[in-house]
Amino acid sequence: MKLQMIGFISVMLSMILLIVFYMTHKLNQILRCYGIIVKKLYLYIITGIVGFIIVITRSAFAAMVLYMFMMFILVDVLKIILLKADKKRILLTPLVKIYCHGMLIVGIGLLIALYSVYNAKNPHVTEYQVTIDKHMEDDINIVLLSDIHAGTAVKEHQFDIMLDKVNELDADIICLAGDIFDESSDKQIIRYACDTFSRMHSVYGVYYITGNHDKGIMEDFEELLLAAGVKIIDDSAVFIDNRFYLVGRTDLGMEGEKERTSMEQLLEQVDASYPVILLDHRPTALEEARGTCVDLQLSGHTHAGQIFPGNIIVDIFNDVGYGFKNYHGLNVIVSSGYGTWGFPIRVGSHSEIVNVILQGKQ
């Protein structure tokens, strides 16, 4: 296991332990306010077991716990400020009544959890119109799907919704930009997904590149994808109907275990006078594509943060964390993804199917 994975796991475990410790402290305060006395050791055991169950089952209650944790911290900070500024407790007294010994936050946390599940399972169709500085006889209607993570939030019903929405868009081409599956995708959902892709309507078919999660389990679904008519274009360029090029880059995987073919090599046989669309799962190599003949890069991976304040963090650490941006002459679209990773929840972002109309100059 690489150092980066060890570091990630260490950070996650530390965060979980911090949440368990703090939430046990708040639970003890709430119970005491209602006259219920429980030994702290028992509370730690109970909170730890509940937290373990939430993580193992990937429960949507993770959203409730996370936002209760953040709100309790915010309230404690606000309380310190008010105790110093509001000596006569003019504001503090009514706020304490509204707070109701913390039950207000419990209620808000539950509402957020319910919303997070609804939001994750109800995708939007996000539309973009992109004009490039090349002549085109006709527009190209592109449907982009990324980060489905089949089996987490996306079950059979969500695939049925996806199929209906995609077929309504009358696409020229459908692009799967990685992380269609992950380590939790079982054989049943993989087969259902591949059957869904086989029934999607488009002029030129469905094209796929690997993401970091599904790269390590390709042996579980590669044959099924090919049998469904999905074309895998990792590290290759395809000239489609003498109209445009679709270029696919493989992902480095969870461990960054493989060097990728360089952009220069991928574009060697590409006629730059035609529109060139690049599929790259992560929007982290924009400098490599910028200044080449690539007109549009389509990516995913970021989930737009998936859970607030993740969207803010994603925007800080990526030149294009979500949405459409012209990055120094390179048109970039990053999808928030159709599914979710880890837990079937979304707050501060939405699940989406991306529809891009690519146009040439007049």
Disulfide bonds with the S-S distance in Angstrom:
none
